[in-house]
Amino acid sequence: EHPSNPPAFKQPVKYITEKNKAQWKTMGPAKVAVPSPKNFLKKHSKEPKLPERKKEQDGKKPPTLSVPPRTTRPVMAIQSKKNFINTNAVAAVTASPKKPQPLLVDRRQGDKYLLETSGLVPKYIKKKDYGVTPKYVTQRSEEKMRAQREYEASILEQLKKASMKQLSDEERERILWGLKKNWDEVYRDFQCLPVEIDTIPKRLHKEKLESEMKRLEHDIDIIEKHKVIYIAKE
C-alpha cells in the first residue's frame, strides 16, 4: 500500500473515480432509448391541418352572400335621348387640330427629346418680372437721393453762414465750354511748334504750353466729375 492512500479511503476514492470516468466516455455505442416500432411515420402526418368546421349553433345560419342571384335583373335607369354619335362627330369636326409637341433631335439616328426641358428654350426672359428693377435697387436709390438732399440742405445752411454760393448749371456749362476752348487754342499753338527744338526759348515755350494744357485738363476733369460746385462770394 502506498503511504499517501490509507486503507480507510481506498474504496471511496476508487468508486468516485470510476463514477466520474464514465461521464466522459465516448467510445462504443451510445446509450440512447430505442424508438418503438409502433410509432412509425405516416403519410401526410406533417402537413398543416385546418381547424374543424363548427356546426351551426342554436339554429343560426351563416349570413347570405351579397352577390345577387343569376335570375335577378338590374334596375334600368332613365334612358337619354341624346344622339352620342352625332355629337361626337360634330365635336371631332369642329375641334382644333392638336399642335405637334416640339422635339429636339440630337443624333443622326433620330433620338428625340422634349425641347421644353432641354434648356434651349429661353423661358427666363418670358417671366413677368424679367427686366423689372428689383425692389432693393429702387429702395437703395431712394435712400441715396434722400441722403443727397439732406447733404445739400446742410451744405446750403453752411453756405449761408460762410457767404458762399452755388454755381448754376448754365454757369458751370459756360465755364466748362471756356476751359475746353482755351485748351483747343493752346493745343493749336502746341501743334505749330517746329519739329526740331534746338534753342532754349523754343524749349521753354514748349514746356509752358505743356504745363498749361495739363492744368486745363485737370480743371476740366474736376468740373465734369462734380455736378455741384460752390464758390466764395466776391
PyMOL commands that set and color helices and strands:
alter all, ss='L'
color gray80, all
select helices_A, chain A and resi 7-24+84-94+124-126+135-162+169-191+200-225
alter helices_A, ss='H'
color red, helices_A
select strands_A, chain A and resi 103-105+112-114+164-166+230-232
alter strands_A, ss='S'
color yellow, strands_A
deselect
rebuild
show_as cartoon
